[in-house]
Amino acid sequence: MKTLTRLSSWLFLFALCWPPLALASADLEINTPAITSLKNGMQQRHNELAGFYASGAVGLTRDGLVAVRDPAAAPLAQRQAMNSLVAAENQDRKALYREIARANGHPEWEDEVRSTFAQRWISKAAGGWWYQNASGAWAKK
Amino acid sequence: MFLLEYYIHSATVINDSKCELVRIRNAKVTSSIPVIGTRTGPAATSCRPFSLSAFLLCAAISPAHGQQISLSIEDIVSPAFQVQGIDARLDKDSLSAHIRTISLQGKTWRNVRLSCPKIRIGRDTLACDQGTLQEKQSWPVRFSYTASTKQLNLDLLPSASERWRFDARLEKNWKVSAVIENGNITYAKSWLAANIPAPSSGKISGKLHFGGSGAKLLAADADLLLSGLAFSDASGLHAGEKISGRIQFKAHQARGELIWQGNASWEQGEIYWHPIYISGGGVKFSASGRSSPQRIALEQGVLHWPAIGEVRASAIWDVNTHQFATAEMEGKELKLGALHATLLLPFLEKTALAKSAADGRISFSSRIASGEIQSLDLSLDHASLKDKEGRFALREVNFTLPWRAKASSVADLAIGSGQLLALPVDGFKTAIHLQDRNVRIPRLAIPILGGSLNIENFQATQAKEGWQWEFEGGLTPVSMEQLSSALHWPKMHGTLAGVVPRVHYESGRLAMDGALLVKAFDGTAVIQDLVLLDTLGHAPRMQASIDMRNLDLDLLTRAFSFGNMQGRIDVEVKGLELSNWKPVAFDAAVRSSPGDYPRKISQRAVQNISALGGAGAAAAIQRSFLGFFEQFGYRRLGLSCVLRNSVCLMDGIEPAPNGYVIVKGGGIPAITVIGYNRSVSWDELITRLQRVTQGNAPPIVQ
């Protein structure tokens, strides 16, 4: 389990640092204190979310966020924490896309940044995780 | 062999005094022997009670043993239920019946089959000891019916340990009782509305008794034990697991009302009702009241929760308007710690109280009339509230709130002591004025470090977009020694005081009208155009302009172990922008203040200033003869930094060959410091500043 968590942490870090493909004109690796803070917060939270990704309770959505997919896959005592983590993660993800677009000097690029990250998260997700395909249906990686 | 056919094309049977209609269409009884009589054609309508069972029995006891009889009915319709496609066949002593659909209370069962290979038929009774009832599942069943007493006994045995026994007396004044042993609670799933969490497992045991007349319920009595109950809705936001408990209920009719009384106890298990999670059980609820078609009155409801305390309630629910005509709720001396952790904290997630813990006692009472809250009395007794991350703490909190709708009220708050960040706060009292959704604090003085943080004209209003608030105030002189010590900063001298202009908060944006005036380091600082965005988020942003005048360099350099300097400086920071409390942009300049005052700079300060300008400048001074002097005179000094994209573009007070002048010499001995690096990474500059202010290491002078 520890190895899995560590592996998924590395994948998460790699996903954060992976060179942009779709949005060639925007620097997705741009760093500002706000972006650094958001990434740090997300990285810390990732370790708590990894178990929910692995169990299928939480999945990656096609719009660059995360969502509770199968709540029954999480023990009852953890559902409050799971919902809180999902809400906090989505708040940070939205802020991250906004900050990256703003740091590039093009706030209007937010949707494109989000779309590129959505593909990034899904392509770098670990095997067994759930994600939404292009039609919005859940699929297991 | 004879063939007899008994038809009822259409019978309308009117039931009991209310004459509710039960319609039977196209009933036909076919027998292979002669029977008592025949009847065909439309049936008469009467108000006589009708029993289908009696009809069946008449048909069943007619044949001599060993003969056949069959019954078919197209449908039976009543306001309470519908049965369609009944086909029954008695062949010798074997009964088989098929019902196409049964609809009751909005639920439908299809293809229900009843078979009994050996039915006992007496003059007055019909009984089966080893039958099978089949719908989606197949259950062993025993039943008997006595025509004279209209007594039906039905015994369902789904498994060796599970039993559902029903005894019914099907007269005008009817009685039904049930005994359940280890009943599978998931059968209830089909009776529940779609928006109610459905049970997925669990057992129920106990007894139920109901009695009535016609459609009217006259008495009910239930005592049920639940074990291993699990339920959930589709979203998983409302679910329970491993729940056990007991439900007792009694009711009877009196003067047109149903008088009822019930107890429920939750003994163990866990429940998640978003966002609240409760586990462990030990909770009991008892209620009594009376119901009529117009209203449901809860005369007394008591919730006993050992971890929190006892809450009592009474209410009248108006069935026509779907609201509480009146309601009262009261809790005395409740344990605030458990109440806060279990019921309040889940709702405080996005607030500054998200990681807080509370202790003490809380009492409340509230009253609702015509669906709207009329009053709320709340008191905290010897309570405390602290942040688990140590950002704040309030101790010995006593609070009384007498809130009344459409009237002004005054709440009294007293704090024994507290802590804000690392700053200790002494006790204080204040009055909070409330009217509807407006909160006003005319004056609040918080004693802090020998001074006082004053908040005046605080006003908060709840709007559609959330809470909006504003205040103005100030800080009376606070000892900088105490402040720096409390915050674990370098020791500072002097006092800190300030005037806070009107500050207002709306939709996550905190802004300040006018200028914030702070007195520190024997000078003044004016902060203007202050705006805070996303204050509690992960990416808080701040914008401001700062103008500081006549700061005492001696106090300043002593505080930061920079090496002693004497003189006065002005600091101007325009367009300051912080993101997550770190600077991302500003135009800053430090200059000697105009005026006449002693100007001295120590050897170490010279080195530190020159170090900020880059290693080249520092090395040049260290190599010169000036290294022999402890202090120098200077005429003026200045350094500026324009921060953009994490790079600081530096300049001094005037140009110099290949650089810029930071300190212009004057007096004897005098010194001039020249900076050579114009572009320095902000992170590198911070590292240099930290290096020169750390550890009080003596300078190395060569």
Chai-1 contact restraints between the chains, C-beta under 6 A:
chainA,res_idxA,chainB,res_idxB,connection_type,confidence,min_distance_angstrom,max_distance_angstrom,comment,restraint_id
A,T32,B,S579,contact,1.0,0.0,6.0,A-B,restraint_1
A,P33,B,S579,contact,1.0,0.0,6.0,A-B,restraint_2
A,P33,B,N580,contact,1.0,0.0,6.0,A-B,restraint_3
A,P33,B,K582,contact,1.0,0.0,6.0,A-B,restraint_4
A,A34,B,A539,contact,1.0,0.0,6.0,A-B,restraint_5
A,A34,B,S579,contact,1.0,0.0,6.0,A-B,restraint_6
A,A34,B,N580,contact,1.0,0.0,6.0,A-B,restraint_7
A,S37,B,H538,contact,1.0,0.0,6.0,A-B,restraint_8
A,S37,B,N580,contact,1.0,0.0,6.0,A-B,restraint_9
A,L38,B,H538,contact,1.0,0.0,6.0,A-B,restraint_10
A,L38,B,A539,contact,1.0,0.0,6.0,A-B,restraint_11
A,G41,B,H538,contact,1.0,0.0,6.0,A-B,restraint_12
A,P71,B,G236,contact,1.0,0.0,6.0,A-B,restraint_13
A,A72,B,G236,contact,1.0,0.0,6.0,A-B,restraint_14
A,L76,B,E241,contact,1.0,0.0,6.0,A-B,restraint_15
A,L76,B,E270,contact,1.0,0.0,6.0,A-B,restraint_16
A,L76,B,Y272,contact,1.0,0.0,6.0,A-B,restraint_17
A,R79,B,Y272,contact,1.0,0.0,6.0,A-B,restraint_18
A,Q80,B,P275,contact,1.0,0.0,6.0,A-B,restraint_19
A,Q80,B,Y277,contact,1.0,0.0,6.0,A-B,restraint_20
A,S84,B,E349,contact,1.0,0.0,6.0,A-B,restraint_21
A,D92,B,H538,contact,1.0,0.0,6.0,A-B,restraint_22
A,A95,B,A539,contact,1.0,0.0,6.0,A-B,restraint_23
A,E99,B,A539,contact,1.0,0.0,6.0,A-B,restraint_24
